[in-house]
Amino acid sequence: MIDKATFDADMAALLEKMRMKLGLRSGPLRRRLRRAGRRLPKPAHQAGRVLIGAETWMTHPKLRMRIDGTQVDAASAELHRHLDAIDPADRRRG
């Protein structure tokens, strides 16, 4: 089981990091991942899909208890790791 407050805080940090590193300002995680396109590698997109599924299940109290916390934490760490490696200034230079 995963704590909703912790999950929401992690998702907010993830969305903020996507805004800072990739310039993706609006929308939920699903839209931001689609807009990121090839700027994120395939493992990051797969981790994002895990987080999107968990985000959907977090809205339902009984389904929330069925979420695998270790899988969600690993997916979050994977996406954070890829976003941390991005240098926005270097990306602008081309």
N, C-alpha and C positions, 0 to 999 in steps of 0.2 A: 504494500500500500504506500502511496505517496501523499505527502501533505499538500493540500491545495494552495496554501499561502506560499510555500516554498516554490512550487511549480510556477505560480503566477509571477513571482519575483524573478525567477530564472528566465521565463519567457520575456518579461519586460526588458531584462538586461540583454537578452539575445536580440530583440527587435531594435533596441537602441544601438547595439554594436553593428547591426546590419545597416542602420541609418548612417552611422559614422564612417564605416569602412567602405560601403558600396554605394551610398547615396540613395538608398531605397527608403523613402520617407513615409509612404502611406500604405495602409492595408494590413491585413493579418499575415501570419507567417506563410500561409499557402500562396498568397499573391506575391509576397516578397521573394520567395524561392523561385517562383515562375519568372519573375522579372530579372532575377540574378542570372539565370540562364547559364552560360558557359563560364561565367566568372567564378563559379563554385564547382569543385570537382564532384564526380559521381558519388563518392562516399558521403560528402556533405549533403547532397540532395537526398540520399537514402536516410540519413540521420534526421533530416527535416521531415520526411514522411512519417517516421516514427513519432516525432514530436507532434505533428498534426493529428495523428490518430489518438495520441494521449490527450491532446487538447480537446478533442471531440468527446472523449470518454469522461473527462474531468467535469463536464457539466451535469452528469448523471450520478447521483450519490451511490447507487449500488454498483454501477459499472466502474466507478472510481476505485473501488477496492480490488478490482481485478487487474489493474494496470501493473505491469512489471516495473518496479522502481529502478532496478539495476539497469534494465534496457533503456529506460528513459534517461537516466543519468549518463550512461555511456553515449547515447545519441547527442545529448546536450553538450557533453565534453568534446565530442568529435566536431560538432558545428562550431563551438567556441574556438577550438584549436585552429580550424581553417580560417576563421575570421580574424584571429589574432595574427596570423601570418601575412595578412594583406596590408600593404603599405599604401594608403590613399594618395600620398604625394607621388610615389613611383607610378601608381596607376594613372594619374593625370598626365604624367610626362610621356607615357606611352611606351 
